[in-house]
Amino acid sequence: MTQSQTPLQPTVTPKLSQPKFGFNDYAERLNGRAAMIGFALLLAIEYITDQGLLAWLGLR
């Protein structure tokens, strides 16, 4: 290939805006952190009350 036959390559990468909803990195990270906090709180409640989740909710 000669110089005139090579395809042109972009020199600047476009900055794409993050989606405001749906599956994106920020939402997934936030959901994961909330789930970890909720699970830790559930374990703490079970340890403190000496009852399981179902008994604590009155389902058992």
Wavefront OBJ file of the C-alpha trace (Angstrom):
o trace
v 0.000 0.000 0.000
v 1.194 3.440 -0.693
v 0.695 6.494 1.432
v -2.384 7.580 -0.501
v -4.131 4.192 -0.080
v -3.948 3.899 3.711
v -7.262 4.546 5.445
v -7.466 7.646 7.586
v -7.545 7.083 11.326
v -9.256 9.449 13.767
v -6.869 11.370 15.990
v -9.322 12.182 18.795
v -11.449 9.690 20.711
v -14.977 11.055 21.232
v -16.155 11.443 24.821
v -19.428 9.577 25.088
v -21.748 10.657 27.878
v -22.667 8.075 30.488
v -26.239 6.809 30.245
v -28.504 8.136 32.976
v -30.345 4.834 33.454
v -30.003 1.138 32.714
v -26.965 -1.077 33.124
v -23.936 1.158 33.468
v -20.810 0.932 35.613
v -21.906 3.536 38.157
v -25.340 1.975 38.733
v -23.920 -1.533 39.045
v -21.246 -0.387 41.505
v -23.829 1.465 43.585
v -26.200 -1.534 43.610
v -23.376 -3.854 44.638
v -22.372 -1.602 47.510
v -25.975 -1.294 48.693
v -26.342 -5.082 48.589
v -23.162 -5.579 50.642
v -24.330 -3.056 53.249
v -27.764 -4.699 53.419
v -26.254 -8.161 53.842
v -23.928 -6.945 56.601
v -26.869 -5.295 58.384
v -28.894 -8.491 58.063
v -26.090 -10.488 59.680
v -25.783 -7.907 62.458
v -29.528 -7.987 63.164
v -29.546 -11.785 63.264
v -26.568 -11.791 65.630
v -27.986 -9.137 67.956
v -31.547 -10.526 68.127
v -30.484 -14.201 68.010
v -33.272 -14.822 65.469
v -33.253 -15.520 61.762
v -34.663 -13.228 59.098
v -37.987 -15.078 58.827
v -38.542 -14.973 62.598
v -37.557 -11.315 62.689
v -40.136 -10.539 59.997
v -42.782 -12.580 61.822
v -43.053 -15.227 59.103
v -41.942 -18.131 61.258
l 1 2 3 4 5 6 7 8 9 10 11 12 13 14 15 16 17 18 19 20 21 22 23 24 25 26 27 28 29 30 31 32 33 34 35 36 37 38 39 40 41 42 43 44 45 46 47 48 49 50 51 52 53 54 55 56 57 58 59 60
